[in-house]
Amino acid sequence: MNRDTICVQGGYTPGNGEPRQIPIIQSTTFKYNTSEDMGKLFDLEADGYFYSRLQNPTCDAVARKIAALEGGAAAMLTSSGQAANFFALFNICQCGDHIVSSSTIYGGTFNLISVTMAKMGIEVTFVSPTASEEELDAAFRPNTKAVFGETIANPALTVLDIEKFARAAHAHGVPLIVDNTFPTPVNCRPIEWGADIVTHSTTKYMDGHGAAVGGAIVDSGNFDWMAHADKFPGLTTPDESYHGITYAERFGKGGAFITKATAQLMRDFGCCQSPQSAFILNLGLESLHVRMARHCANALAVARFLEKHPKVAYVDYCGLESSPYHALAEKYLPNGSCGVVSFGLAGGREAASTFMKSLRLAAIETHVADARTCCLNPASSTHRQMNDEQLKAAGVPAELVRMSCGLEASEDLIADIAQALDKV
Ligand SMILES: *Cc1c(COP(=O)(O)O)cnc(C)c1O
């Protein structure tokens, strides 16, 4: 099926007389006739459901759609994007291990890896997304277990050279995990470029309406855990907490990663998505391919307008020819990147504040990827504990405005931006 068709119909095919729309199975548990029937589920010998913390038919149908969209072998939903990235990493890293990560990643993920996972004894080396092959190579250690990056970073908007990062990861016998939240599989499928595991904050474009927080993990099924058995004992040796199952042997390359993440991490941490949220997510997915095109067209129109405006000092958008990431965007994102544009006002922090106050359509929100245009000045919100020097070093100078272009008419957005700039 074409990607657009998967958006609409993937993951769920009703039988004769069954509901056309994915049913919301709002049930914590499932009934069996015999204890033996249920025992087979616990032994992972039969497919089926027993408790919605582990698996639920509504969530599974939506996960199947996301797996198909990314061209993966298996997928699972999580309660949030944060949970997805934590599970993806913690499924193969334990105390004493090490991660190589791009430095321009979402602030929440940066904190997760550099502070919270450090408390679990997992270390990280951050590398520039523009690191050379030699610089990447030098970041690895014998205990490195994963490489992490974002296809388009939030909010830095850098574009990851997925093939280069995948080559480095594979040369050291570890998988590349890519957070593909901003482009979505409509604009980029990282697995086709060598990524092994893909994560999402489905809260963003996949939902697309600011309605439900959620996340997803997709496994390509390409990484050969058994070929690097000594590095990944959690997948390649018996799990005594689960009847001595060796995931990579029992479920193969295509099933081991997601089965382990479900049987162990979802069992123990419980960051599951509710069937209601999964249903809302699926409504978003049904129009994802149509919406992404408009988000990207609006962002490009806004970026082009801003680039020519005398009160705007600079514009970051990889769709612009002036962007240092334009060549990478042409390679990995030929149909468009995302709806988020960052720009700096020549008048600095005060100009940014006046500008944002004067907007009528674009709302000030800690959110991106909504149908409604929104914007944020990181210096006065998410990064307000930093001084101007620190803000600059973090790549979010005081005058920076991040605007997430929604699905409105571009001429209305530009008119709103123009009148707000007039007030500056
Ligand atoms: C928002 C976001 C996250 C975190 O997702 P939540 O659903 O808010 O937990 C992770 N990665 C990226 C790229 C994001 O934009």
Ligand as a Chemical Component Dictionary entry (heavy atoms), coordinates in Angstrom:
data_LIG
# 
_chem_comp.id                   LIG 
_chem_comp.type                 NON-POLYMER 
_chem_comp.pdbx_formal_charge   0 
_chem_comp.three_letter_code    LIG 
# 
loop_
_chem_comp_atom.comp_id 
_chem_comp_atom.atom_id 
_chem_comp_atom.alt_atom_id 
_chem_comp_atom.type_symbol 
_chem_comp_atom.charge 
_chem_comp_atom.model_Cartn_x 
_chem_comp_atom.model_Cartn_y 
_chem_comp_atom.model_Cartn_z 
_chem_comp_atom.pdbx_ordinal 
LIG C1 C1 C 0 7.651  16.553 22.311 1  
LIG C2 C2 C 0 8.780  15.712 21.946 2  
LIG C3 C3 C 0 9.179  14.630 22.748 3  
LIG C4 C4 C 0 8.483  14.310 24.055 4  
LIG O1 O1 O 0 7.209  13.829 23.777 5  
LIG P1 P1 P 0 5.972  13.925 24.835 6  
LIG O2 O2 O 0 4.876  13.270 24.079 7  
LIG O3 O3 O 0 5.760  15.371 25.136 8  
LIG O4 O4 O 0 6.391  13.148 26.031 9  
LIG C5 C5 C 0 10.242 13.853 22.331 10 
LIG N1 N1 N 0 10.905 14.127 21.178 11 
LIG C6 C6 C 0 10.552 15.169 20.394 12 
LIG C7 C7 C 0 11.313 15.417 19.136 13 
LIG C8 C8 C 0 9.493  15.993 20.737 14 
LIG O5 O5 O 0 9.158  17.031 19.949 15 
# 
loop_
_chem_comp_bond.comp_id 
_chem_comp_bond.atom_id_1 
_chem_comp_bond.atom_id_2 
_chem_comp_bond.value_order 
_chem_comp_bond.pdbx_ordinal 
LIG C1 C2 SING 1  
LIG C2 C3 SING 2  
LIG C2 C8 DOUB 3  
LIG C3 C4 SING 4  
LIG C3 C5 DOUB 5  
LIG C4 O1 SING 6  
LIG O1 P1 SING 7  
LIG P1 O2 DOUB 8  
LIG P1 O3 SING 9  
LIG P1 O4 SING 10 
LIG C5 N1 SING 11 
LIG N1 C6 DOUB 12 
LIG C6 C7 SING 13 
LIG C6 C8 SING 14 
LIG C8 O5 SING 15 
# 
